Amino acid sequence: MQAIIVTGGKQYNVKEGDVIYVEKLGAEADETVIFDQVLAVVDGADSRFGTPALEGAKVEAKVLKNGKGKKIRVFKYRPKKDSKSLKGHRQPYTKVQIEKIAL
């Protein structure tokens, strides 16, 4: 069984047992989160699509950890102006494991 969920402004194609990295959620490790914005559920020949989301469908996931991604460097340079700046950024994420897809 597969589902397409929306969280953090992004869409994810998930199956039971998958481990995915999503935008940071307000949940601690070992908590259960429920994604209720499910766009589609595919189970073999039986497929259901929402307009835009399926009513009553939900995906349960277990939070494994919260963390930060690799550092990226943002460098701004203005030629002939003696102006430059260097900043770093680490995007926060939440690592979740998909437990159950329910209609």
Secondary structure as UniProt FT lines:
FT   STRAND          2..7
FT   TURN            8..9
FT   STRAND          10..15
FT   TURN            16..17
FT   STRAND          19..23
FT   TURN            29..30
FT   STRAND          32..35
FT   STRAND          38..43
FT   TURN            44..45
FT   STRAND          46..49
FT   TURN            55..56
FT   STRAND          58..68
FT   STRAND          72..78
FT   TURN            79..82
FT   STRAND          83..89
FT   STRAND          92..102
//
